[in-house]
Amino acid sequence: MIETAQPVRCDWAEGSAAERDYHDCEWGVPLHGDDALFELLCLEGAQAGLSWRTVLNRRAHYRAAFHGFAIPRVARMTDAALERVLEQGGVIRHRAKVFGVRVNAQAAERIAGGLDAFVWSFVDGKPVRNAWTARDQVPAVTPASERMSRALRKLGFVFVGPTICYAFMQASGMVNDHLVSCFRYEAV
């Protein structure tokens, strides 16, 4: 029997099948579309203080609870609807984070030109390609994520600190932070 070599991945993606699939198919792939970017920004905010695995395992519940992250629908959710999200479970039961999704949808609606163009402007509309060889080289915050955080907060967004913004930039492909040894580095 011939053994096939497993691809080399970024080490954070070796924990579970869901994390491997997310790493292999989504993380770092340039993402566009206001609703898709809104979803990712909200999920990164939900992660604050938790592991990505926790949020990833609940992503389907978030999508159901927040109307597929359709910005106009989320912006109009009532307090009662958000209370039901908290009661139903499936999402992280953190009141400020759940209500923050609506706050962020309302802020996103106020962006002239849309969320996509706005967030991608922090990397001049094209992915930044880094060349990290070890996980400890990858920063948690960059000047671009600090600028994005300040700008989003000024617009009224919540749960968008510089670390969350950098994780968002990595996940959405605004920056390619796959290690150079990772099989996805060249692919994205």
SVG drawing of the C-alpha trace seen along z (x, -y; Angstrom):
<svg xmlns="http://www.w3.org/2000/svg" viewBox="-40 -58 51 60">
<polyline fill="none" stroke="black" stroke-width="0.4" points="0.0,0.0 1.4,-3.4 1.1,-6.1 0.2,-9.5 1.7,-12.4 -0.6,-14.7 -0.3,-18.3 1.5,-20.7 -0.9,-23.1 -0.6,-26.1 -0.4,-24.4 -3.5,-26.1 -5.6,-24.1 -4.5,-20.6 -7.0,-20.5 -10.2,-19.2 -11.8,-18.3 -13.8,-21.5 -10.7,-23.6 -8.9,-21.8 -11.7,-22.2 -12.0,-25.9 -8.3,-26.4 -8.1,-24.5 -11.2,-26.0 -11.9,-29.5 -9.2,-31.0 -7.1,-33.5 -9.2,-33.3 -10.0,-36.8 -13.7,-37.4 -16.0,-40.0 -19.6,-41.0 -21.0,-43.1 -23.1,-40.4 -20.3,-37.8 -17.8,-40.3 -20.4,-41.4 -20.8,-37.8 -17.1,-37.2 -16.6,-40.4 -19.5,-39.5 -18.1,-36.0 -14.7,-37.3 -16.2,-39.7 -18.1,-36.7 -14.8,-34.9 -13.3,-37.6 -12.0,-35.7 -12.9,-32.3 -11.4,-29.9 -12.2,-30.0 -13.3,-26.4 -16.1,-27.5 -17.4,-30.0 -16.9,-27.8 -18.9,-25.0 -21.8,-27.4 -21.6,-29.2 -24.8,-27.5 -26.7,-28.6 -25.5,-32.2 -26.5,-32.1 -30.0,-30.9 -30.4,-33.4 -29.2,-36.4 -31.0,-35.8 -27.9,-34.7 -26.2,-37.9 -28.3,-40.0 -27.4,-43.4 -30.8,-45.1 -32.7,-42.3 -30.3,-42.2 -30.3,-46.0 -34.1,-45.8 -34.1,-43.0 -36.1,-44.0 -34.9,-43.7 -37.5,-40.8 -35.9,-39.0 -32.5,-39.3 -33.8,-38.1 -35.1,-35.0 -31.6,-34.4 -30.2,-34.4 -32.9,-32.1 -32.8,-29.6 -29.1,-28.9 -26.8,-27.6 -24.9,-31.0 -22.6,-32.2 -25.0,-33.6 -23.2,-36.9 -25.8,-39.7 -23.5,-42.5 -22.1,-40.3 -25.6,-39.3 -27.0,-42.8 -23.8,-44.0 -24.6,-42.2 -27.6,-44.5 -25.5,-47.5 -22.9,-46.5 -25.5,-46.0 -26.9,-49.4 -23.4,-50.9 -22.7,-48.9 -25.8,-50.4 -24.4,-53.9 -21.2,-53.2 -21.3,-55.0 -20.1,-52.6 -20.6,-49.6 -18.7,-47.5 -16.7,-45.6 -15.1,-48.7 -14.6,-50.2 -12.7,-47.3 -10.7,-46.4 -9.5,-50.1 -7.2,-49.3 -5.1,-47.1 -5.5,-49.2 -8.0,-46.8 -5.6,-43.9 -4.3,-41.2 -1.0,-41.7 1.2,-38.7 3.3,-38.0 6.1,-35.4 6.1,-34.0 8.1,-30.9 7.0,-30.4 3.8,-31.0 5.5,-33.3 6.3,-35.7 2.6,-36.3 1.5,-39.5 -1.8,-39.8 -2.1,-43.5 -0.8,-45.6 -0.9,-49.3 -3.6,-48.6 -5.7,-46.6 -5.4,-49.5 -6.5,-52.0 -9.4,-49.7 -10.4,-49.3 -10.4,-53.1 -12.4,-53.7 -15.0,-51.1 -15.5,-52.3 -15.9,-55.8 -18.7,-54.5 -20.4,-52.9 -19.2,-49.3 -18.6,-47.3 -16.3,-44.3 -13.9,-45.5 -10.6,-46.0 -7.3,-45.9 -6.8,-42.2 -10.3,-41.3 -9.7,-43.4 -6.4,-41.6 -8.0,-38.2 -10.8,-39.4 -8.2,-40.6 -6.5,-37.2 -9.7,-35.2 -11.1,-37.3 -7.9,-37.1 -7.0,-40.8 -3.6,-39.4 -2.1,-36.1 -0.8,-34.8 -0.5,-31.2 3.0,-30.1 5.2,-29.7 5.5,-25.9 1.7,-25.6 0.2,-24.1 -2.3,-27.0 0.3,-29.7 0.8,-29.6 -2.8,-28.8 -4.2,-32.0"/>
</svg>
